[in-house]
Amino acid sequence: MSNNASTIMNDAVALHPWQRANHLTSHNNQLMIDGVNTCDLVEQYGSPLYVFSEAKLRENATEILTNFRQAHPNTTVCFASKANSNITVLQVLREAGLSIEINSGGEFLKAQTAGYAPQTIVFNGVAKLRSELELVIAADIKAINVDSLSELERILSVAQAIDNCANVTLRIIPEIKAGAVAGWETGTSSSKFGMTREEQITAIALINEHSDHLTMTGIHVHIGTQVNDASAYQKQAEFLIAYAQEVSELLPYPLKHINLGGGYPKNYSSSAENWNNVSPHYRDNYRTDIGFDAIADILIKPVANALGSNIEIIVEPGRSMVSDTAILLTTIEASKTRQQNSVFYLDAGYSVLFDIFSGWYFHMVNASKSDDTATQLCRMVGPLCDSSDTFHDIEGEGRIKSLLAMMPGLSEQRATLEKVLLQQPSLRELPSNTQTGDIIALLDTGAYGLEMMNQYCGRQAAAAVIVGSQQSSRLIRRRATADDLLHFDVY
Ligand SMILES: *Cc1c(COP(=O)(O)O)cnc(C)c1O
């Protein structure tokens, strides 16, 4: 009997390599999210549709709080709201115990609307406006993370003008290489962020000179996104410990907090085998063994041990709080055959999921045929009138073609060229009977999806729903209307 049971279990795993227990499952050959049928959701709310899981949002928040506070009780988790500032998402995360990180006056408005108190808000950014600084200094937010000397001067001038004292935390460049590609890296002086050591010494002198209007609350570092390299976190801890001690000698009062930033990695596929042809180096970027428990060990614990239990540790996770809390449902609207492969045209392209434009990988499942094994290799593209609107790397494929035309001798290096130049699999695996009208689910689209939607090609931004307890669902962002398309034009 137990043999039979385990055979059935193994078959289930092989049949649904994408599945996640109690979250993404299959029922009657259709994809379910938290027990709700995804095809029914599209029928009810339309397509394309983002579907969030309230349970998963709470689970992620609880998991990071539990792990980090076990390592250091005085830890504050500020959700980086640029990853997703939908008001309902922000409310759920606030109820689950998170504070918030904002990047603009607009995100300040959203944080306040979602009920975050000023003392739970930290403000980041490289070019903060005077008007934004006036708002947050008047509100007495927890900290302004300062990116440059010129910005510190602007903060001082605003604080003097409204006669308030601004809490400032200085963002330092640690010169740590993290993030697999240049665009994911934010902790070196070739990126646009942060201040050098020399600039900070000048900054601290200015802060000490104007102690009525500036308080230095802490130091801040943020090294990248999807940082899947334990040694980068180790270096970050070592750097911060030494730097905090150095800064303390320049200040007449102790630092209140150390802000470690975010960038924690998440899996973009359920299993190591389930990879739609993604090249091996690319899999390393999208699969990780580094969970919150590991980060608590390699980053939080050493910093806390060295700097003492009084220091507050702040972290700013964005992606890792929300990426696996949503799927994007999109419908196949058309198809053709090219070079023996089916080409399927989805109703969602980069105007709905902008990260595909920069080559981000999102796993695909045919939600209308979720029990059928994916045996067909096909091209997946979006609906926009732009040849870059594809789920494969058209530019990379083109560069390889041009290189080989110019230097035919390179053809032996084709695999290496593909490894360096291709950011997406050229073909996706879907069931052989995939056809127009099927619903395709893109997994792990909860971070940087809703936030970056636009109306390019006169396409209306997608709606979003959240699935709650007892298989309930409700709208959390309405689909844009034709009127919305005309809204900004003055005529
Ligand atoms: C973007 C950003 C974050 C969040 O990064 P994730 O990779 O989404 O975790 C945190 N802190 C700062 C300063 C950021 O700019």
The ligand as an SDF file (V2000), in Angstrom:
LIG
                    3D

 15 15  0  0  0  0  0  0  0  0999 V2000
   15.1770   48.1170   -4.9920 C   0  0  0  0  0  0  0  0  0  0  0  0
   15.6730   48.2990   -3.6370 C   0  0  0  0  0  0  0  0  0  0  0  0
   15.4020   47.3360   -2.6580 C   0  0  0  0  0  0  0  0  0  0  0  0
   14.6760   46.0470   -2.9510 C   0  0  0  0  0  0  0  0  0  0  0  0
   15.4350   45.1970   -3.7560 O   0  0  0  0  0  0  0  0  0  0  0  0
   14.9040   43.6970   -4.0340 P   0  0  0  0  0  0  0  0  0  0  0  0
   15.9180   43.1210   -4.9470 O   0  0  0  0  0  0  0  0  0  0  0  0
   13.5790   43.8250   -4.6930 O   0  0  0  0  0  0  0  0  0  0  0  0
   14.8270   43.0080   -2.7340 O   0  0  0  0  0  0  0  0  0  0  0  0
   15.8370   47.5790   -1.3780 C   0  0  0  0  0  0  0  0  0  0  0  0
   16.5330   48.7000   -1.0670 N   0  0  0  0  0  0  0  0  0  0  0  0
   16.8250   49.6360   -2.0040 C   0  0  0  0  0  0  0  0  0  0  0  0
   17.5820   50.8430   -1.6070 C   0  0  0  0  0  0  0  0  0  0  0  0
   16.4070   49.4590   -3.3140 C   0  0  0  0  0  0  0  0  0  0  0  0
   16.7120   50.3780   -4.2310 O   0  0  0  0  0  0  0  0  0  0  0  0
  1  2  1  0
  2  3  1  0
  2 14  2  0
  3  4  1  0
  3 10  2  0
  4  5  1  0
  5  6  1  0
  6  7  2  0
  6  8  1  0
  6  9  1  0
 10 11  1  0
 11 12  2  0
 12 13  1  0
 12 14  1  0
 14 15  1  0
M  END
$$$$
